[in-house]
Amino acid sequence: MTVIDPDTRADWAPEAEPAEEAEEMPLSLRLSIADTLTLGNATCGFMAVYFTTTGILIPHLTGSDESGMARHSAATAVILMLCAAVFDLFDGLVARKLRSSPMGAELDNLSDLISFGLAPAYFVLVYGMVADDAHQRVSAVAAIVVLLAVVLRLARFSCVTMKDGMFQGMPSPFGALTVVSIVLLELPFVPTLLAIIGTAWLMVSRVEYPKPRGVLAVAMLSWIVGAMGMLAAWAFDAPGGQLLLQTGCALQVVLGAVIPLFATARRVNTFRDNRRESRAARAAQLP
C-alpha cells in the first residue's frame, strides 16, 4: 500500500482538456459540388432499376394487362438513365472549373457502374422476361455481358492513361443508351442479342472516342434533351410518338456503329502517314 505525505504530495495532474466539440472534417471526406452531381447520377441509376421493376417486371409477373403502365415505366427508366448521363457530363465540367474532392474519381466510377452498368443490364434482363420472342436465360447471359463490359471499361479507365481528349473504348453512358435503344427498337430476338453483345464489345475495345467537351458536349446535351422529348411523346401516346421513338433509337444505334468506323479509318490514315514520313526520312538519309 502506498502512502502519500499530504505535506509533500505533488499536485494532481491537470485534467485532460476536453476534445473539441466540432472537429474539422478531414479533407478526404468533404463532398464538393461535383461529388453532389455524381451522387445524383447514382440516384438516377437506382431509380431506373426501381421503375423497371415496379412498372414492367412486377405487372408482367402478376399477369396485369395494363400496357400503359409498362410504357410509362419504361420511358421513365430510360429518362432517368439520360438524366444520369447529364449528371455525369456536368460533374466532370464542374470538377474542372471548381475543385473536386480526393474521392471524386472513385465516386464517379461507382455511380457509373450503377447507372450505366447495372441499370441497362437489368433492363436487358427484364426484356428477356417480358418479350414474347425472347429467351430468358440467353437474355440473362447478355445482361451479364453488358454488366461485365462496363466493369472492365471503368477499371481500365482508372488504370490506363490516354492522350488528352480521348477515351479508349465506347464510353459507358453512350454504351448504356445504345443498349437500351436496341431493346426499345423491338427487333427480333437474335439481331437484338447480337447488337447488345456488339455494343458490349465496343465498350472494352481499343477504339478511341472523343471526350464530350466544348461543341461536342453541347451537341450531346442537345441530343439527350431531344431523346427525353421523344420518350415522353411515346409514353403519353402522342401522335407520331412511336415513330419518333423508333427514329431516335435507330439514330443512337447508327451513331454507335459509325463512330468506330470513323475512328478506325482515322487510325489507318495516321498509320499510313507515319509510314510515308518514315520512308521519306530514310530516303533523304541515303547518299
C-alpha positions in Angstrom: 0.0 0.0 0.0 1.4 3.4 -1.0 1.1 6.3 1.5 1.4 9.8 0.2 2.5 12.5 2.7 -0.1 15.3 2.5 2.6 17.9 3.1 4.8 16.8 0.3 2.4 15.3 -2.2 2.7 16.6 -5.7 -0.1 18.5 -7.3 -2.7 16.4 -9.1 -2.1 16.1 -12.8 -4.3 18.5 -14.7 -7.4 17.0 -16.2 -7.2 16.3 -19.9 -8.6 19.1 -22.0 -12.0 18.1 -23.5 -11.9 17.2 -27.1 -13.0 19.9 -29.4 -16.8 19.7 -29.8 -16.6 20.0 -33.6 -13.5 18.7 -35.2 -12.8 19.8 -38.7 -13.9 17.1 -41.2 -10.9 15.5 -43.0 -10.4 16.8 -46.5 -10.9 13.3 -47.9 -14.5 13.2 -46.5 -15.7 16.5 -47.8 -18.1 16.5 -50.7 -17.6 19.0 -53.5 -20.3 20.3 -55.8 -19.0 17.9 -58.5 -19.4 15.0 -56.0 -23.0 16.0 -55.3 -23.7 15.8 -59.1 -22.1 12.4 -59.1 -24.4 11.2 -56.3 -27.3 12.4 -58.4 -26.0 10.2 -61.2 -26.1 7.2 -58.8 -29.6 8.1 -57.6 -31.0 8.2 -61.1 -29.5 4.8 -61.9 -31.1 3.2 -58.8 -34.5 4.8 -59.6 -34.2 3.5 -63.2 -33.9 0.0 -61.7 -36.9 0.7 -59.4 -39.2 1.8 -62.2 -38.1 -1.1 -64.4 -39.1 -3.5 -61.6 -42.3 -1.9 -60.4 -43.7 -0.8 -63.8 -42.5 -3.6 -66.1 -41.4 -6.7 -64.3 -44.0 -6.9 -61.5 -47.1 -6.3 -63.7 -45.8 -9.0 -66.1 -45.3 -11.5 -63.2 -48.7 -10.7 -61.8 -50.5 -11.0 -65.1 -51.5 -7.4 -65.4 -52.8 -6.3 -68.8 -52.0 -2.6 -68.2 -49.6 -2.0 -71.1 -49.8 1.8 -70.5 -48.1 1.3 -67.1 -45.3 -0.6 -68.7 -44.8 2.0 -71.4 -44.7 4.9 -68.9 -42.3 3.0 -66.6 -40.0 2.0 -69.4 -39.9 5.6 -70.6 -39.3 6.8 -67.1 -36.5 4.3 -66.5 -34.7 5.4 -69.7 -35.3 9.1 -69.0 -33.6 8.5 -65.6 -30.6 6.9 -67.4 -30.5 10.0 -69.6 -30.6 12.2 -66.5 -27.7 10.2 -65.1 -25.8 10.9 -68.3 -26.5 14.6 -67.8 -25.2 14.5 -64.2 -22.1 12.5 -65.5 -21.5 15.2 -68.1 -21.7 18.1 -65.7 -19.8 16.7 -62.8 -16.7 16.5 -65.0 -17.2 20.1 -66.2 -17.8 21.3 -62.7 -14.8 19.4 -61.3 -12.5 21.1 -63.9 -13.9 24.6 -63.3 -14.1 24.3 -59.5 -12.4 21.8 -57.2 -13.0 18.1 -56.8 -12.6 16.1 -53.6 -9.9 13.3 -53.3 -12.7 10.7 -53.6 -14.3 12.2 -56.7 -12.9 9.7 -59.2 -13.9 6.7 -57.0 -17.4 8.2 -56.6 -17.7 8.7 -60.4 -16.8 5.1 -61.2 -19.2 3.7 -58.6 -22.0 5.9 -59.8 -21.3 5.0 -63.4 -21.4 1.3 -62.5 -24.9 1.7 -61.1 -26.4 4.0 -63.8 -24.6 2.7 -66.9 -23.8 -0.9 -65.8 -26.5 -2.3 -63.5 -29.5 -0.3 -64.9 -29.1 -1.1 -68.6 -28.1 -4.7 -67.8 -31.2 -5.1 -65.6 -33.2 -3.5 -68.5 -32.0 -6.2 -70.8 -32.7 -8.9 -68.2 -36.3 -7.8 -67.8 -36.7 -7.5 -71.6 -35.8 -11.2 -71.8 -38.5 -12.0 -69.3 -41.4 -9.9 -70.8 -40.8 -10.0 -74.5 -42.8 -12.7 -76.4 -39.9 -13.9 -78.6 -37.1 -13.5 -76.1 -35.3 -16.3 -74.2 -34.9 -15.5 -70.6 -31.6 -17.4 -69.9 -29.9 -16.1 -73.0 -31.0 -12.6 -72.1 -29.6 -13.1 -68.7 -26.2 -14.0 -70.2 -26.4 -10.9 -72.4 -27.2 -8.8 -69.4 -24.2 -10.2 -67.6 -22.0 -9.5 -70.6 -23.2 -5.8 -70.6 -22.5 -5.5 -66.8 -19.0 -7.1 -67.0 -18.2 -4.9 -70.0 -18.9 -1.8 -68.0 -17.0 -3.1 -65.0 -13.9 -3.8 -67.2 -14.4 -0.5 -69.0 -14.4 1.5 -65.8 -11.5 -0.4 -64.3 -9.4 0.1 -67.4 -10.3 3.8 -67.3 -8.7 4.1 -63.9 -5.5 2.3 -64.9 -4.8 3.3 -68.4 -3.6 6.8 -69.3 -4.9 8.0 -72.6 -4.0 11.1 -74.6 -5.9 14.2 -73.7 -9.4 14.5 -75.1 -9.8 10.8 -75.9 -11.5 7.7 -74.4 -10.4 4.1 -75.1 -13.5 2.1 -75.8 -17.1 3.3 -76.1 -17.9 5.5 -73.0 -20.2 3.7 -70.6 -23.0 6.3 -70.8 -23.0 6.1 -74.6 -22.9 2.3 -74.4 -25.8 2.1 -71.9 -28.0 4.4 -74.0 -27.1 2.3 -77.1 -28.1 -0.9 -75.3 -31.4 0.5 -74.2 -32.1 1.9 -77.7 -31.5 -1.6 -79.2 -34.1 -3.1 -76.8 -36.6 -0.3 -77.5 -36.4 -0.9 -81.2 -38.2 -4.2 -80.7 -36.3 -6.0 -83.3 -36.3 -9.9 -83.5 -34.5 -11.5 -80.6 -31.4 -12.7 -82.4 -30.5 -9.3 -84.0 -31.2 -7.6 -80.7 -28.9 -10.1 -78.9 -26.1 -9.7 -81.4 -26.4 -5.9 -81.3 -26.2 -5.8 -77.5 -23.2 -8.1 -77.4 -21.5 -5.9 -80.1 -22.1 -2.8 -78.0 -20.6 -4.5 -75.0 -17.5 -5.4 -77.1 -17.1 -1.8 -78.2 -17.0 -0.7 -74.6 -14.0 -2.9 -73.9 -12.4 -2.4 -77.3 -9.4 -0.1 -78.1 -11.4 2.1 -80.4 -10.8 5.8 -79.5 -13.8 8.0 -78.7 -13.6 11.8 -78.3 -14.4 13.2 -74.9 -17.6 15.4 -74.8 -16.0 18.9 -74.5 -16.9 22.2 -76.0 -19.2 21.9 -79.0 -19.4 18.1 -78.6 -20.7 18.5 -75.1 -23.3 20.9 -76.3 -24.3 18.5 -79.1 -24.5 15.6 -76.6 -26.7 17.6 -74.2 -29.0 18.6 -77.0 -29.3 15.0 -78.1 -30.2 13.9 -74.6 -32.8 16.6 -74.2 -34.3 15.6 -77.6 -34.3 11.9 -76.6 -36.2 12.8 -73.4 -38.8 14.5 -75.5 -39.2 11.5 -77.8 -39.6 9.2 -74.8 -42.2 11.5 -73.3 -44.2 11.6 -76.5 -44.0 7.8 -76.7 -45.0 7.3 -73.1 -48.1 9.5 -73.4 -49.1 8.0 -76.8 -48.8 11.3 -78.6 -49.4 11.4 -82.4 -46.3 10.1 -84.0 -44.7 9.2 -80.7 -43.9 5.6 -81.7 -42.3 6.8 -84.9 -40.3 9.4 -83.0 -39.0 6.8 -80.6 -38.1 4.4 -83.3 -36.2 7.1 -85.2 -34.3 8.3 -82.1 -33.3 4.7 -81.1 -32.2 4.0 -84.7 -30.1 7.1 -84.8 -28.5 6.2 -81.5 -27.6 2.7 -82.8 -26.3 4.1 -86.1 -24.1 6.6 -84.2 -22.8 3.7 -82.1 -21.8 1.8 -85.2 -20.5 4.7 -87.3 -18.2 6.4 -84.7 -15.9 3.3 -84.5 -15.7 3.2 -88.3 -14.5 6.8 -88.4 -12.1 6.2 -85.6 -10.7 3.1 -87.3 -10.3 5.0 -90.6 -8.5 7.8 -88.8 -6.1 5.4 -87.2 -5.4 3.7 -90.5 -4.8 7.1 -92.2 -2.5 8.2 -89.4 -0.5 4.9 -89.7 -0.1 5.4 -93.4 1.0 9.0 -93.0 3.6 7.9 -90.4 4.9 5.2 -92.7 5.1 7.6 -95.6 7.0 10.1 -93.5 9.4 7.5 -92.2 10.2 6.3 -95.8 10.8 9.8 -96.9 13.1 10.4 -94.0 15.1 7.2 -94.8 15.3 8.2 -98.5 16.6 11.6 -97.5 19.4 10.0 -95.4 20.7 7.8 -98.3 23.7 9.2 -100.2 
